[in-house]
Amino acid sequence: MTEEHIEVLRKLVEKGLNKIQKILIAELACNKYANVTAFIMTISSKYKLPESTIRWNVNELKQLGIIECGNSKVKGIPVSIKSSWKFLIEVLGDAHEVKGGEV
């Protein structure tokens, strides 16, 4: 992927994902979480956001097919970025602008 392609994708991602979704992707790129509940609780605490807000954004990323995780019927699946979307990590780079645990 050329720098030009990355820049075009970065602009598309910036327009299509909200700040919390970018934070969630960045967190998953850097850390492993045993399950979706642990992920939601950790992110909620770290960024001082309501768990319901994190859960809604996790569900949006899941519906888009960007992340995979368990649900009420299938438990214990680690939260992760699907391999077909790993390029988002490179595209986002530091675009999420997360500093000091603030949104």
C-alpha positions, 0 to 999 in steps of 0.5 A, spaced: 500 500 500 502 506 497 503 512 502 497 515 497 493 509 498 494 510 506 492 517 506 486 516 502 484 510 507 485 515 513 481 520 510 475 515 509 476 512 516 476 519 519 469 521 516 466 514 517 468 512 524 467 516 531 472 518 536 470 512 541 470 507 535 477 509 533 479 509 540 477 502 541 480 500 535 487 503 537 486 499 544 485 492 541 491 494 536 495 495 543 492 490 548 489 483 549 482 482 552 479 476 555 472 477 553 468 483 551 465 484 558 472 485 560 474 490 554 468 494 556 469 495 563 477 497 562 475 502 557 470 505 560 474 506 567 480 508 563 477 513 559 471 515 564 465 513 559 459 510 560 459 502 559 453 503 555 456 508 550 462 503 550 458 497 549 454 501 543 460 502 539 463 495 540 456 493 537 457 498 531 464 495 530 462 488 530 456 489 525 461 493 521 465 486 521 471 490 524 471 486 530 469 479 533 467 477 540 462 473 544 455 475 545 450 473 550 449 466 547 457 465 545 461 467 551 469 467 552 471 469 545 477 474 546 475 481 543 480 482 537 480 486 530 478 481 524 484 479 520 481 482 514 481 489 518 488 489 521 490 494 515 486 499 519 491 500 525 496 502 520 491 507 516 489 510 523 496 511 526 496 516 531 489 519 528 485 517 534 489 522 538 488 519 545 492 522 550 493 521 557 486 517 557 482 522 555 477 522 549 
